[in-house]
Amino acid sequence: MKIFRDYPYQLCGLLVRKERWGLSWRGRFAAALFILIVGIGYLLFIQPFLAVTHRVNSNVLVVEGWVSNYGLKGAINEYKSGHYQYIFATGGPMTGMGASSSVYDTYAYYTADLLHKAGISGSAVQCVPSLFVGRDRTYNSALTLKNWFHDHNMPVQSFNVLTEDTHGRRTWMLFQEAFGKNVQIGIVSVPDPDYDPKHWWRSSEGVRGVIDETIAYLYARLFFWPNKSGAQN
């Protein structure tokens, strides 16, 4: 019987006995402490990491056309206070338009029109609509803007991109990816007035915004493979 107990296989090889390592009470305590520290760090630092603002010295401001009212107000204030000469509105077809090919159905055109109505000179505002894409819309908008600069013989060495709240980090990364290292890109993330960024976990708006953008940023950072020739004006 001892021979069978020591033999690692039983029942004609259907079962196998293996040694394994397990956590001791010290190991379980260390693991719990690590999870606690990571969780607290996430609560305290993820929102300001995602909603980053880092301006560069430039006379060009780019606005992501899909921004809501508070983002648009932030864009107007940024333009009027930042000594900008040009403001570009980017974006593809508006939600519900499907694969519309009309420039009038794009976020870029809609936002440019609102900027005009807000009193910004028509010569300063430029609409740069992008084509319909099912994914990677931010990157596609950035690449479309790059192509526009090239097609209109407008060399740009630096510009700031304005977006909303926790979308900032991802927007910054994707625009830099599209334009490359030779162009300095800054980012302006307009705070969402519907929640307290220091206690974002206390409101549904904050939880949705932070968690959704955390997942989206990780996807863009780890799994995004850009096609640098895919966007067109």
C-alpha positions as CSV (number, residue, x, y, z in Angstrom):
1,M,0.0,0.0,0.0
2,K,2.9,2.4,0.7
3,I,4.1,1.9,-2.9
4,F,0.7,3.1,-4.2
5,R,0.6,6.1,-1.9
6,D,4.1,7.2,-3.0
7,Y,3.4,6.7,-6.7
8,P,2.3,10.0,-8.3
9,Y,-0.3,8.4,-10.8
10,Q,-3.5,6.7,-9.9
11,L,-6.5,5.2,-11.7
12,C,-4.5,4.2,-14.8
13,G,-2.9,7.6,-15.1
14,L,-6.1,9.6,-14.9
15,L,-5.1,11.3,-11.7
16,V,-1.7,12.8,-10.8
17,R,-0.4,14.0,-7.5
18,K,1.8,17.1,-7.5
19,E,3.4,19.2,-4.9
20,R,2.6,22.9,-4.9
21,W,3.6,26.1,-3.1
22,G,1.0,28.0,-1.2
23,L,0.9,31.3,0.6
24,S,1.7,31.2,4.3
25,W,-0.1,33.6,6.7
26,R,2.8,36.1,6.1
27,G,2.4,35.7,2.4
28,R,-1.4,36.3,2.6
29,F,-0.8,39.4,4.7
30,A,1.8,40.7,2.3
31,A,-0.5,40.1,-0.7
32,A,-3.4,41.8,1.1
33,L,-1.2,44.8,2.1
34,F,0.0,45.1,-1.5
35,I,-3.5,45.1,-2.9
36,L,-4.5,47.7,-0.3
37,I,-1.6,50.0,-1.2
38,V,-2.3,49.7,-4.9
39,G,-6.0,50.4,-4.4
40,I,-5.3,53.5,-2.3
41,G,-2.8,54.7,-4.9
42,Y,-5.3,54.2,-7.6
43,L,-8.0,56.2,-5.8
44,L,-5.6,59.1,-5.1
45,F,-3.5,59.4,-8.2
46,I,-5.4,57.9,-11.2
47,Q,-7.7,60.9,-11.8
48,P,-4.9,63.5,-12.0
49,F,-2.8,61.2,-14.1
50,L,-5.6,60.8,-16.7
51,A,-6.8,64.4,-16.6
52,V,-3.4,65.8,-17.2
53,T,-2.7,69.4,-18.3
54,H,0.7,70.2,-19.7
55,R,0.9,73.2,-22.1
56,V,3.7,74.0,-24.5
57,N,4.5,77.4,-25.9
58,S,2.5,77.7,-29.2
59,N,0.0,79.9,-31.1
60,V,-2.0,76.9,-32.3
61,L,-4.8,75.3,-30.3
62,V,-6.6,72.1,-31.3
63,V,-10.0,71.3,-29.9
64,E,-11.5,67.8,-30.0
65,G,-14.8,68.5,-31.6
66,W,-16.8,66.0,-29.6
67,V,-16.4,68.0,-26.3
68,S,-19.6,68.9,-24.4
69,N,-20.6,72.4,-23.3
70,Y,-18.1,72.7,-20.5
71,G,-15.3,71.6,-22.8
72,L,-16.4,74.1,-25.4
73,K,-16.4,76.9,-22.8
74,G,-13.0,75.8,-21.7
75,A,-11.8,76.0,-25.3
76,I,-13.1,79.5,-25.7
77,N,-11.4,80.6,-22.5
78,E,-8.2,78.9,-23.4
79,Y,-8.1,80.6,-26.8
80,K,-8.8,84.0,-25.4
81,S,-6.3,83.8,-22.6
82,G,-3.5,81.8,-24.2
83,H,-2.3,84.2,-26.9
84,Y,-3.3,81.8,-29.7
85,Q,-3.5,82.8,-33.3
86,Y,-5.3,79.7,-34.7
87,I,-7.8,77.2,-33.3
88,F,-8.5,73.9,-35.1
89,A,-11.6,71.8,-34.5
90,T,-11.2,68.1,-35.2
91,G,-13.6,65.1,-35.2
92,G,-15.6,62.7,-37.4
93,P,-19.3,62.1,-38.0
94,M,-21.6,63.0,-35.0
95,T,-23.3,60.2,-33.1
96,G,-26.2,58.8,-35.0
97,M,-24.9,59.9,-38.4
98,G,-23.3,56.6,-39.3
99,A,-20.9,56.7,-42.1
100,S,-22.0,60.1,-43.3
101,S,-19.7,61.8,-45.8
102,S,-21.0,65.3,-45.3
103,V,-18.7,67.7,-43.5
104,Y,-21.7,69.4,-42.0
105,D,-22.5,66.2,-40.0
106,T,-19.1,66.1,-38.2
107,Y,-18.1,67.2,-34.7
108,A,-15.4,69.3,-36.3
109,Y,-17.9,71.4,-38.3
110,Y,-20.3,71.7,-35.4
111,T,-17.7,72.9,-32.9
112,A,-16.1,75.3,-35.4
113,D,-19.6,76.8,-36.0
114,L,-20.0,77.2,-32.2
115,L,-16.6,78.9,-31.9
116,H,-17.6,81.4,-34.6
117,K,-20.8,82.1,-32.8
118,A,-18.8,82.7,-29.6
119,G,-17.1,85.6,-31.2
120,I,-13.8,84.0,-32.4
121,S,-12.7,85.4,-35.7
122,G,-13.6,83.3,-38.7
123,S,-10.1,83.5,-40.0
124,A,-8.7,82.0,-36.8
125,V,-11.0,79.0,-36.8
126,Q,-10.4,76.0,-39.0
127,C,-12.6,72.9,-39.4
128,V,-10.7,69.7,-40.0
129,P,-13.2,66.8,-40.2
130,S,-12.1,63.2,-40.4
131,L,-13.7,60.2,-42.1
132,F,-15.9,57.7,-40.4
133,V,-13.9,55.0,-38.5
134,G,-15.3,52.4,-36.2
135,R,-12.4,52.6,-33.8
136,D,-9.3,54.6,-32.9
137,R,-11.2,57.9,-33.6
138,T,-8.8,60.1,-31.6
139,Y,-5.8,58.8,-33.5
140,N,-7.6,59.1,-36.8
141,S,-8.5,62.7,-36.0
142,A,-4.9,63.5,-35.1
143,L,-3.6,61.9,-38.3
144,T,-6.1,63.8,-40.4
145,L,-4.9,67.0,-38.8
146,K,-1.3,66.1,-39.6
147,N,-2.3,65.5,-43.2
148,W,-4.1,68.8,-43.3
149,F,-1.0,70.7,-42.2
150,H,1.0,68.9,-44.9
151,D,-1.6,69.5,-47.7
152,H,-1.9,73.2,-46.8
153,N,1.8,73.7,-46.5
154,M,1.5,74.8,-42.9
155,P,4.6,73.6,-40.9
156,V,3.7,73.4,-37.3
157,Q,6.4,72.8,-34.7
158,S,4.1,72.8,-31.6
159,F,0.5,73.0,-30.6
160,N,-1.8,72.4,-27.6
161,V,-4.7,69.9,-27.7
162,L,-7.8,70.6,-25.6
163,T,-10.1,67.8,-24.5
164,E,-12.3,66.8,-21.6
165,D,-11.2,65.6,-18.1
166,T,-9.9,62.1,-18.0
167,H,-9.6,61.7,-21.7
168,G,-6.5,64.0,-21.6
169,R,-3.8,61.4,-21.1
170,R,-5.0,59.2,-23.9
171,T,-5.5,62.1,-26.3
172,W,-2.0,63.4,-25.6
173,M,-0.4,60.0,-26.2
174,L,-2.3,59.4,-29.5
175,F,-1.7,62.8,-30.9
176,Q,2.0,62.5,-30.1
177,E,2.0,59.1,-31.7
178,A,0.5,60.5,-34.9
179,F,2.8,63.5,-35.2
180,G,6.0,62.0,-34.0
181,K,8.8,63.3,-31.8
182,N,9.6,66.3,-34.0
183,V,6.4,68.2,-33.0
184,Q,5.9,69.4,-29.4
185,I,2.4,68.7,-28.3
186,G,0.8,70.0,-25.1
187,I,-2.5,68.9,-23.5
188,V,-5.2,70.8,-21.7
189,S,-7.8,68.7,-19.9
190,V,-10.9,70.7,-18.9
191,P,-12.2,69.5,-15.5
192,D,-15.7,67.9,-15.5
193,P,-17.9,70.2,-13.2
194,D,-20.2,67.3,-12.4
195,Y,-17.9,65.7,-9.8
196,D,-15.1,66.5,-7.4
197,P,-11.8,65.2,-8.9
198,K,-10.3,64.7,-5.4
199,H,-13.1,62.3,-4.5
200,W,-14.2,61.0,-7.9
201,W,-15.3,57.6,-6.4
202,R,-18.1,59.3,-4.6
203,S,-20.2,60.1,-7.7
204,S,-21.4,57.9,-10.6
205,E,-20.0,60.4,-13.1
206,G,-16.6,60.2,-11.6
207,V,-16.6,56.4,-11.4
208,R,-17.7,56.0,-15.0
209,G,-15.3,58.5,-16.3
210,V,-12.2,57.3,-14.5
211,I,-12.8,53.6,-14.9
212,D,-13.8,53.8,-18.5
213,E,-10.7,55.9,-19.3
214,T,-8.4,53.7,-17.3
215,I,-9.4,50.7,-19.5
216,A,-9.2,52.8,-22.7
217,Y,-5.8,54.2,-21.8
218,L,-4.4,50.7,-21.0
219,Y,-5.8,49.4,-24.3
220,A,-4.2,52.3,-26.2
221,R,-0.9,51.8,-24.4
222,L,-0.7,48.1,-24.6
223,F,-2.6,46.9,-27.7
224,F,-2.8,49.9,-30.1
225,W,-0.8,49.5,-33.3
226,P,-1.1,52.7,-35.3
227,N,-1.6,52.8,-39.1
228,K,0.2,56.0,-40.0
229,S,-1.3,56.2,-43.5
230,G,-4.8,55.3,-42.7
231,A,-6.4,58.8,-42.2
232,Q,-7.5,61.2,-44.9
233,N,-9.0,64.6,-45.0
